[in-house]
Amino acid sequence: MSPVIDLRSDTVTRPSAAMRAAMMAAPVGDDVFGDDPSVIALQEKLAAMLGFESALFVASGTQSNLCAILSHCQRGDEYIVGQMAHCYRWEGGGAAVFGSVQPQPLEHQSDGTIALEHIAAAIKPDDAHFAQTRLLALENTLGGKLIPLDYIVQATDLAKSRGLQTHLDGARLFNAATAQAAQTGTDVYCEARRIASAFDSVSVCLSKGLGAPVGSVLCGTHALIARAHRLRKMAGGGMRQAGILAAAGSYALDHNLTRLANDHALAKRLAAGLGDIPGLVVEPPHSNIVFVDLTGPALQRSKSLIDHLKSHDILATGLYRLRFVTHLDVSADDIERTIDTVRDFFGG
Ligand SMILES: *Cc1c(COP(=O)(O)O)cnc(C)c1O
């Protein structure tokens, strides 16, 4: 492990020796011909885990959301989405650029949900003035927040009752499921399936907390995945001996799900440690992402705090609101060192 404590994102994880061994040993074929056994195995594994008919291995979460939105919507249709949702705000407007699909972004409430009345009001009547509302896209976790399951059921029921399709950007679905399992006392597999079952399609990132180097998987019906497969080709996402990458994803699903609870525990410890430092306001984290707001005199020193951390080989993102993300390359000692380094900076 590198001596740098990299808390910028859970995307920075590097494949472990055992994951690399699984990649080395992976049987491969040509996935554009549809005969890469490791890709097929990964797709079948995740589809079965989440209770879907079919799944598609794609290059990234962005490509997955793009293929999903364009599979659900035609040109001139629209999708309802949160202002802070990745598939609205952070994907270069791809659905509009490549698919001529119009987003209808709505404000989030403080818990990350979108008010049901706002969703209902944003669904356009069948009138030539309006784009046709086809899809509700939610995200879980959203900014590290677990979106309550009863809300998800209500929102997707509302969407279905109005004839909309539903998509979950579950880049961190398994973090959401881990947080939910801590509340219900079941396990990550059970809760992932419960969350996923509310949606027509679900996208999951393998390259974040799960620790794989590359890739996401989109799950849905056979018909939806057939459309997504065509779109993936158009997006330049047909990959050949992709089994080398898919094997890392399968390894992650087999070995790295139950350990997400460690990342959440470390995030809680980091939040508690930083929250004790005057001038820092820390929301208790639901999962593996800790946001720290600097207030009062600390605010003036935010830039130098980031530089101070960097000079101690600790990386985080943000400026007035710092973001720390725990993952499988972060240890309990790393978290203590981070807390101590921040405390020293503020002279405590
Ligand atoms: C990271 C992320 C994505 C996109 O994944 P990339 O692989 O970086 O394209 C999509 N949605 C959410 C919620 C994410 O966190």
PDBQT file of the ligand as one rigid body, heavy atoms in Angstrom, charges set to zero:
ROOT
HETATM    1  C1  LIG A 401     -18.905   7.679  -9.846  1.00  0.00    +0.000 C 
HETATM    2  C2  LIG A 401     -20.351   7.758 -10.110  1.00  0.00    +0.000 A 
HETATM    3  C3  LIG A 401     -20.858   7.590 -11.407  1.00  0.00    +0.000 A 
HETATM    4  C4  LIG A 401     -19.993   7.502 -12.625  1.00  0.00    +0.000 C 
HETATM    5  O1  LIG A 401     -19.035   6.567 -12.629  1.00  0.00    +0.000 OA
HETATM    6  P1  LIG A 401     -17.768   6.704 -13.608  1.00  0.00    +0.000 P 
HETATM    7  O2  LIG A 401     -17.302   5.307 -13.659  1.00  0.00    +0.000 OA
HETATM    8  O3  LIG A 401     -16.831   7.644 -12.912  1.00  0.00    +0.000 OA
HETATM    9  O4  LIG A 401     -18.242   7.211 -14.909  1.00  0.00    +0.000 OA
HETATM   10  C5  LIG A 401     -22.215   7.616 -11.564  1.00  0.00    +0.000 A 
HETATM   11  N1  LIG A 401     -23.033   7.820 -10.537  1.00  0.00    +0.000 NA
HETATM   12  C6  LIG A 401     -22.587   7.991  -9.294  1.00  0.00    +0.000 A 
HETATM   13  C7  LIG A 401     -23.570   8.193  -8.179  1.00  0.00    +0.000 C 
HETATM   14  C8  LIG A 401     -21.232   7.980  -9.038  1.00  0.00    +0.000 A 
HETATM   15  O5  LIG A 401     -20.795   8.167  -7.777  1.00  0.00    +0.000 OA
ENDROOT
TORSDOF 0
